[in-house]
Amino acid sequence: EESLQMWDLNKRLEAYLARVKFLEEENEVLRAEIQSTKSSPAGDSWRVKYEEELRALRDALDHAFREKCTAELARDNLYEEVQQVKSRCQKEQAAREEAKKQLSLSRKELEEERRAQIWLKERAVQLEKEVEALLEVHEEEKAGLDQEIASFSHSLESFRCAPVAFQPVEVEDYSKRLSEIWKGAVETYKTEVSQLEGSLCQAKENLWKAVEDNQQSQLQLQHLEKDLAGLKARKEMLEESLAQQWQEQRGEAEKFQASEGSGKLAMEALEQEQQSLRAQIARVLEDRQQLMHLKMSLSLEVATYRTLLEAESTRLQMPAG
C-alpha cells in the first residue's frame, strides 16, 4: 500500500510539476508580452489613442447630455407656451360664446324693438283715427249746438213777440244752463284733446327711443361682429404658431433622439470594451490565483512527500540497524 501510495504521489507530483512548469512558462510569456506592450511605442500609441477616443466619447456624452438638458428645457418651455395658448384659446372660446350669447340677446331685443315699433306705429295710426273720429264728433256736436243755439235764438225771438206769457227768470236760468253745458263740453273736449296729444307725444317719444335703441343695437352688433372676426383671425394665427412650434419641437426631438442614439452606441461600445478589459483582467487574476493555489498545494504535497520519504528512509534504516 505504501509503495502504491508513493507511486500515486510520484505520478501526481510529476503532473503538478509539469502543470507548474507550463503555467510558469505561460506566466513568463504573459509578463514578457505585458512588458513589451508597456515598453513598445505601439502600445503607448494604442493607449493614447484609446484614451483620446475615451475622452472624445466622454466629451460627446457631455455634449449630448447638455443638448438633452437644453431640449428638455425647450420642451418644458414649449409645454408652458402650449398651455398658455390653450388657456388663451379657452378664454377666446368663452369670449366667443359670450359674444354669441350677447349677439342672440341683442337680436332678440332688436326683434322685440321692431315689434314694439310696429305696434307703436299701429297704435299711432289708431290714435290718429280716434283723433279724427273725435274731431268729427266734436264738429257734429258743435254743429248740433249751433243748431240748438239758432233754434234757441228763434225761440227767444218768438218769446220776445209774446212777452206776456214768458218769464225772464226762466230765460236766464236756461241761458246759464246752456252756458254751463257749453263750458263742460268745451272742457271735456279740451281734456280729451290734451290727453290725445299727450298720448301721441308719448307714442312719438317711444317711437324715437325704439329707433335710437335699434340704431345702438345695430352698432353694438357691428362691433361684436368685428370683435368676432378679430378673435377668429387671432385664433388662426395662434393655431398656425402652435403647429409651427410643434413641428420645430418634433424636429428637435428627432435630432436629439438621433444624437442620443449615437451617444448610446458609443457608450455601449465603451461599456463592451470595458467589460472585455475587465474580463481579461479577471482571467489574469484568476490564473494568478490558480497558480498561487497550485503552488501552495504543490508545496504541501512536496512537504508530505518529504515526510513520507523521511519516514520510508527511517523505516528502511531501522532493520539494517
C-alpha positions in Angstrom: 0.0 0.0 0.0 2.8 2.4 0.8 4.5 1.7 -2.5 1.2 2.2 -4.3 0.8 5.5 -2.4 4.3 6.5 -3.3 3.7 5.7 -7.0 0.5 7.6 -7.0 2.2 10.5 -5.2 5.0 10.4 -7.8 2.5 10.5 -10.6 0.6 13.4 -9.1 3.9 15.2 -8.4 5.0 14.8 -12.0 1.7 16.1 -13.2 1.8 19.0 -10.8 5.4 19.8 -11.7 4.5 19.7 -15.4 1.5 21.9 -14.8 3.5 24.3 -12.7 6.2 24.4 -15.3 3.7 25.1 -18.0 1.9 27.8 -16.0 5.3 29.4 -15.2 6.3 29.4 -18.8 2.9 30.9 -19.7 3.2 33.4 -17.0 6.7 34.4 -18.2 5.3 34.7 -21.7 2.5 36.9 -20.5 4.9 39.0 -18.5 7.1 39.4 -21.5 4.1 40.4 -23.6 3.0 42.9 -20.9 6.5 44.4 -20.7 6.8 44.5 -24.4 3.4 46.2 -24.7 4.3 48.6 -22.0 7.7 49.4 -23.4 6.7 49.4 -27.1 5.6 52.7 -28.6 2.7 50.9 -30.4 1.2 50.0 -27.0 1.7 53.6 -25.8 0.1 54.9 -29.0 -2.7 52.4 -28.6 -3.2 53.5 -25.1 -3.0 57.2 -26.0 -5.4 56.6 -28.9 -7.8 54.7 -26.6 -7.6 57.5 -24.0 -8.2 60.1 -26.7 -11.2 58.1 -28.0 -12.4 57.7 -24.5 -12.0 61.4 -23.9 -13.8 62.3 -27.1 -16.6 59.9 -26.3 -16.9 61.5 -22.8 -17.0 64.9 -24.4 -19.6 63.7 -26.8 -21.6 62.3 -24.0 -21.3 65.5 -22.0 -22.4 67.5 -25.1 -25.3 65.1 -25.7 -26.3 65.4 -22.0 -26.2 69.2 -22.3 -28.2 69.1 -25.5 -30.6 66.8 -23.7 -30.9 69.3 -20.9 -31.5 72.2 -23.3 -34.0 70.1 -25.2 -35.8 69.3 -22.0 -35.9 73.0 -21.1 -37.1 73.9 -24.5 -39.7 71.1 -24.3 -40.8 72.4 -20.9 -41.0 76.0 -22.3 -42.9 74.8 -25.3 -45.3 72.9 -23.0 -45.8 76.0 -20.9 -46.4 78.0 -24.1 -48.9 75.4 -25.3 -50.7 75.5 -22.0 -50.8 79.3 -22.2 -52.1 79.1 -25.8 -54.7 76.5 -24.7 -55.8 78.8 -21.9 -56.0 81.7 -24.3 -58.0 79.6 -26.8 -60.3 78.6 -24.0 -60.7 82.2 -22.9 -61.3 83.3 -26.5 -63.8 80.5 -27.0 -65.6 81.6 -23.8 -65.5 85.2 -25.1 -66.8 84.0 -28.4 -69.6 82.1 -26.7 -70.4 85.2 -24.6 -70.3 87.3 -27.8 -72.7 84.8 -29.4 -75.0 85.0 -26.4 -74.9 88.8 -26.4 -75.5 88.7 -30.2 -78.5 86.5 -29.8 -79.8 88.6 -26.9 -79.3 91.8 -29.0 -81.0 90.2 -31.9 -83.9 89.2 -29.7 -84.0 92.8 -28.3 -83.9 94.1 -31.8 -86.8 91.9 -32.8 -88.7 93.0 -29.8 -88.0 96.6 -30.5 -89.1 96.1 -34.1 -92.3 94.6 -32.9 -92.7 97.4 -30.4 -92.0 99.9 -33.2 -94.6 98.2 -35.4 -97.1 98.2 -32.5 -96.4 101.8 -31.8 -96.9 102.7 -35.4 -100.2 100.8 -35.4 -101.1 102.5 -32.1 -100.2 105.9 -33.6 -102.4 105.2 -36.6 -105.2 104.1 -34.3 -104.8 107.2 -32.2 -104.9 109.4 -35.3 -108.0 107.7 -36.4 -109.5 108.2 -32.9 -108.5 111.8 -33.0 -110.1 112.2 -36.4 -113.2 110.5 -35.2 -113.3 112.7 -32.0 -112.8 115.8 -34.2 -115.7 114.7 -36.4 -117.8 114.0 -33.3 -116.8 117.4 -32.0 -117.7 119.1 -35.2 -121.0 117.3 -35.2 -121.6 118.3 -31.6 -120.6 121.8 -32.4 -123.0 121.9 -35.4 -125.7 120.4 -33.2 -125.0 123.1 -30.6 -125.0 125.8 -33.2 -128.4 124.5 -34.5 -129.7 124.4 -30.9 -128.4 127.9 -30.4 -130.0 129.0 -33.6 -133.3 127.3 -32.7 -133.0 128.8 -29.2 -132.5 132.3 -30.7 -135.6 131.7 -32.9 -137.5 130.6 -29.8 -136.2 133.7 -28.0 -137.4 135.9 -30.8 -140.8 134.2 -30.7 -140.8 134.7 -26.9 -140.0 138.3 -27.5 -143.0 138.6 -29.7 -145.2 137.3 -26.9 -143.7 138.8 -23.7 -146.8 138.3 -21.7 -146.5 134.6 -21.4 -142.7 134.5 -20.9 -140.8 134.9 -17.7 -137.3 136.4 -17.8 -136.1 134.3 -14.8 -136.6 131.1 -16.8 -134.7 132.5 -19.7 -131.8 133.4 -17.5 -131.8 130.0 -16.0 -131.9 128.4 -19.3 -129.1 130.6 -20.6 -127.0 129.8 -17.5 -127.6 126.1 -18.0 -126.7 126.3 -21.7 -123.5 128.2 -20.9 -122.6 125.6 -18.2 -123.3 122.8 -20.6 -121.2 124.5 -23.3 -118.4 125.1 -20.9 -118.5 121.5 -19.7 -118.5 120.2 -23.3 -115.5 122.5 -24.2 -113.6 121.5 -21.1 -114.2 117.8 -21.8 -113.2 118.3 -25.4 -110.0 120.2 -24.3 -109.2 117.4 -21.8 -109.7 114.7 -24.4 -107.6 116.7 -26.9 -104.9 117.2 -24.4 -104.9 113.5 -23.4 -104.8 112.5 -27.1 -101.9 115.0 -27.7 -100.1 113.6 -24.7 -100.5 110.0 -25.8 -99.5 111.0 -29.3 -96.3 112.7 -27.9 -95.6 109.7 -25.7 -96.0 107.4 -28.7 -93.7 109.6 -30.8 -91.1 109.6 -27.9 -91.4 105.8 -27.6 -91.0 105.5 -31.3 -87.9 107.7 -31.3 -86.5 105.7 -28.4 -87.1 102.5 -30.2 -85.4 103.9 -33.3 -82.4 105.0 -31.2 -82.2 101.7 -29.4 -82.4 99.9 -32.7 -79.5 102.0 -34.0 -77.5 101.4 -30.9 -78.2 97.6 -31.1 -77.1 97.6 -34.7 -73.9 99.5 -33.8 -73.3 97.0 -31.0 -74.0 94.2 -33.3 -71.4 95.5 -35.8 -68.8 95.9 -33.0 -69.5 92.4 -31.9 -69.1 91.1 -35.4 -65.8 93.0 -35.8 -64.6 91.6 -32.4 -65.6 88.1 -33.5 -63.7 88.5 -36.8 -60.6 89.7 -34.9 -60.9 86.7 -32.5 -61.2 84.3 -35.4 -58.1 85.8 -37.1 -56.2 85.7 -33.8 -57.2 82.1 -33.3 -56.0 81.1 -36.7 -52.6 82.9 -36.1 -52.3 81.1 -32.7 -53.1 77.8 -34.3 -50.5 78.4 -37.1 -47.9 79.3 -34.5 -48.8 76.3 -32.4 -48.4 74.0 -35.4 -45.1 75.6 -36.3 -43.9 75.2 -32.7 -45.0 71.5 -32.7 -43.1 70.9 -35.9 -40.0 72.5 -34.6 -40.2 70.6 -31.3 -40.7 67.4 -33.3 -37.6 68.1 -35.4 -35.5 68.9 -32.3 -36.8 65.8 -30.6 -35.8 63.7 -33.7 -32.4 65.3 -33.7 -32.0 64.8 -30.0 -33.0 61.1 -30.4 -30.5 60.6 -33.2 -27.7 62.2 -31.2 -28.8 60.3 -28.1 -28.8 57.0 -30.2 -25.2 57.7 -31.4 -24.2 58.5 -27.9 -25.8 55.4 -26.6 -24.0 53.3 -29.3 -20.7 54.9 -28.3 -21.5 54.3 -24.6 -22.4 50.7 -25.4 -19.1 50.2 -27.4 -17.2 51.7 -24.4 -19.0 49.5 -22.0 -18.4 46.5 -24.1 -14.7 47.3 -24.3 -14.6 48.0 -20.6 -16.3 44.7 -19.9 -13.8 42.9 -22.2 -10.9 44.6 -20.3 -12.5 43.6 -17.0 -12.9 40.1 -18.2 -9.3 39.9 -19.3 -8.1 41.3 -16.0 -10.4 38.9 -14.2 -9.0 36.0 -16.2 -5.4 37.1 -15.5 -6.2 37.4 -11.8 -7.9 34.1 -11.8 -4.9 32.5 -13.5 -2.6 34.0 -10.9 -4.9 32.8 -8.1 -4.9 29.3 -9.6 -1.1 29.4 -9.9 -0.9 30.5 -6.2 -3.3 27.7 -5.2 -1.2 25.2 -7.3 2.0 26.5 -5.7 0.5 26.1 -2.3 -0.9 22.7 -3.0 2.4 21.6 -4.6 4.4 22.9 -1.6 2.1 21.0 0.7 2.4 17.8 -1.3 6.2 18.2 -1.5 6.2 18.6 2.2 4.1 15.5 2.6 6.2 13.7 0.1 9.4 14.7 2.0 7.8 13.4 5.3 6.9 10.2 3.6 10.4 9.8 2.1 11.9 10.6 5.5 9.6 8.1 7.1 10.4 5.5 4.5 14.1 6.1 4.8 13.9 5.8 8.6 11.8 2.6 8.2 14.3 1.1 5.8 17.3 2.1 8.0 15.8 0.5 11.1 16.0 -3.2 10.0 19.5 -2.6 8.8 20.5 -1.2 12.1 
